[in-house]
Amino acid sequence: MTGNTTKIEDPSSTDEPKKFTFDFSYWSHDGCKEEGNGYYGPDTSHANGKKFCDQMKVYNELGVGVLENAWEGYNSTLFAYGQTGSGKSWSMVGYGVNKGIVPLYCENIFKQIEEKKAGGEKTEYEVTFSMLEIYNEQIRDLLDSKTRKGGLKCRQHPKQGFYAEGLKIVPVSSYVDIEAKTEEGTRNRTVASTAMNATSSRAHTIVGITFVQKYINAAGEETAKTSIVNLVDLAGSERAESTGATGDRLKEGAAINQSLSCLGNCIAALADNAGGKKTRVPYRDSVLTKLLKNALGGNSKTIMIAALSPADINYDETLSTLRYADRAKQIKTKSSVNEDPTAQLIRELQEENERLKESNRIWKSDHNHRRR
Ligand SMILES: Nc1ncnc2c1ncn2[C@@H]1O[C@H](COP(=O)(O)OP(=O)(O)OP(=O)(O)O)[C@@H](O)[C@H]1O
């Protein structure tokens, strides 16, 4: 990785290395040292110490933007893609003191709320949390261990799009609350070990954090801004033979790959459309793509993290992840601020009223003019 370019070379071939350019290319394979508290920071004495990217750097460059968007009332989606064991959970959630984007985002949102309150702001803040997983095309509520057999239904709302019906959405008032809920959800996750990664997650996990700000606007009206942040940890896109998968594990692998290939098809169609084509986007082909529809083609600012393995045996997987990400970067989403519908309606009615008054005034002056 050099600057924002990722270069991949097949050691068993004489082909030219392939280059991919992204907004950021982060190196975290070596060049780090463990600090006293267990945090992995850059090792300045190592040749790759300068380019080593620690968790805080990723948060500062990606997470902070998500936080700023949330304050402005935009939806954001962050999803992590890549083969099993490549570091998706590491980037999104992290381990121990090496916190990933999700905990750092949560920690900071409450810190900033407290700062605003201490500064005498009258705004009311509400934060809610939900956590679900898609396992073998079924939706399980991770905050409800008694999710009925067959899972939650995926329904479509005319305005808000696809959602999981009956999903538990719990209010949270501190980072500690979120931590406890995340732990509860993680315990319920479908985790089974594969030969490649002892804690490999077998399902796609979606954490939803809603942030509502209620306040009185300049015109004295009660209004609200809402932002939904979706954090999507996709299950590994491994090949069956390298993970030693058989039986149930192999069936799961097939279901995971079906969802991921559906996601790939949607990304390819959206990328075509961004280039001016009119391709139908097959969102309905999997639960994952239904629930991610808004993130991919709707109202959301979306970030994709592609986690890569630097090992030569993973060359094919790594190249396919890079190609996946290369297509994804062509997608353009349109995001807008989520205002309270009543406040929006009042404003639209007031504007309509002004327009009617104005046309009435013109009509009256015309009428008087003709009478004279
Ligand atoms: N940048 C990193 N620095 C240090 N350790 C890392 C880094 N990235 C990943 N790891 C370690 O590698 C292992 C696998 O990472 P992780 O669990 O994040 O993979 P994953 O892509 O989420 O896998 P799966 O799809 O199977 O859940 C973990 O033990 C993690 O601590």
The ligand as a Gaussian input file, in Angstrom:
#p B3LYP/6-31G(d) Opt

LIG

0 1
 N       -5.089000      -4.828000      11.900000
 C       -4.977000      -5.835000      12.765000
 N       -4.063000      -5.806000      13.735000
 C       -3.962000      -6.808000      14.612000
 N       -4.719000      -7.906000      14.602000
 C       -5.641000      -8.007000      13.663000
 C       -5.835000      -6.975000      12.685000
 N       -6.813000      -7.348000      11.853000
 C       -7.233000      -8.558000      12.283000
 N       -6.522000      -8.956000      13.369000
 C       -6.685000     -10.228000      14.095000
 O       -6.959000     -11.255000      13.150000
 C       -8.000000     -12.132000      13.608000
 C       -9.128000     -12.185000      12.599000
 O       -9.693000     -10.878000      12.452000
 P      -11.266000     -10.625000      12.420000
 O      -11.967000     -11.411000      13.481000
 O      -11.444000      -9.150000      12.451000
 O      -11.620000     -11.233000      10.992000
 P      -12.984000     -11.206000      10.197000
 O      -12.668000     -10.744000       8.826000
 O      -14.014000     -10.430000      10.941000
 O      -13.360000     -12.734000      10.147000
 P      -14.801000     -13.459000      10.029000
 O      -15.395000     -13.119000       8.719000
 O      -14.439000     -14.919000      10.081000
 O      -15.598000     -12.983000      11.201000
 C       -8.420000     -11.609000      14.977000
 O       -7.781000     -12.376000      15.954000
 C       -7.906000     -10.169000      15.007000
 O       -7.558000      -9.800000      16.319000

